[in-house]
Amino acid sequence: MEYTRGKIVKKANSTLGFLRRNLRISNETVKSSAYFSLVRPQLEYCSTIWNPRIKANTHKIEVGQRRAARYATNCHNTRSIISMLEHLDWETLEARRADLVLQDHQRPR
């Protein structure tokens, strides 16, 4: 299972690399839309299906979103990731996963 998760995270990183090469001069909105359509679904799938409770696994998945935030804002220096995510109005994948779990438990059966 660890192999599969790593493979999905690697694919998401490869997709982000593709976006970096092909949307080099685009504005923040275009880069953000590309991330939401191509990269984030891959990370959410990995995040939701395996629901990593171990910090190392959670960190591996969140790193993809952090790279995308740096790419979208064109800020690759020491600026805070939290402020970048707030500026872009992106939730962390961990927060989205918690919301999905909550919704699943509240759904009538």
N, C-alpha and C positions, 0 to 999 in steps of 0.2 A: 504494500500500500504506500509506503514511503517513496518507492520508486515512481509510482504513478503520480503522486503529488508533486514530486520534483520535476517530473516531465511536464506537467501542466504549468507550473511556475516558469519553467524554462521556455515554454511556448509563449507565455504571456510576455516575458522579457524579450523574446525574439520579435514579437509583434510590435512592442514598443520601439525596438531598434529600427524596424521597418518604418514606423511613423517618423522617427527622428531623421532618417535619411530622406524621406519623401516629403515631409512637411516642414522643412527647415526654416522657411521664411514666413510661415503662417502666423496669424495672430493667436492670442490666448484662447479665444472662443473656438476656433477651428481645431486647435490642438486638444482642447478639453472635450469637444464633441467626438473627435476621433478616438480618444481614450475611452470615453463612455461606450462607444459602439464596438470597439475591437478588443480592447485589453481588459477592461473591468469585468465583462461577463466571464472571462476565463478565470480571473482571480476569485470572483464570487462563487463560481462553481466549485473551485478547489476549497474555498473557505467554508461554504455551506455543507457540502457533501461530507467532508471529513471533520468539520467542526473542531479544529485543533485546540486542545486545551493546554498543550505543552507550549511554553513561551517560545522555544526555538522554532517550532512549526508556525506559530502565529507571526513571528518576526519575519520568516522567509516570505510569507504571503504579503505582509504589509510593506516590505521593501519595494515590491513592484509598484505599489501605489505611490510611495515616496519618490521613486525615480520619475514616475509620470508627472507628479506635481512639480518637480524641478524642471522637467522638460517643458511643461505647459507655461510656466511662469518665466522661463529663460533665466532662472536664478540658480546657478550651480555652486554658489559659494556657501557660506556658513549660515545663511538665513534659516530661521526656525521652520521646521516642517509643519508644526502646528499652525503657525501664522499663514503659511502657504495654503494649507488645506482650508483654513477659515476664509482666506481671500478668494479662493476658488469656489467656496461653498460646497466642499466635498466632505462627506462623512468618512470616517475610517472604516475599513472593511470589518473590523472587530465590532464597531457600533452597529453597522448594518446587519451583521450576522446575529447579534443579540436581538435586534428588532424583528428579524425573521423568525427566530425561535419563539419570541413572545407572541407574534401573530399566529404561529402554528399552534401554540398552546391555548390561545383564546378562541380559535376557530371551533364552531359547534360540530359535534360528531354524530 
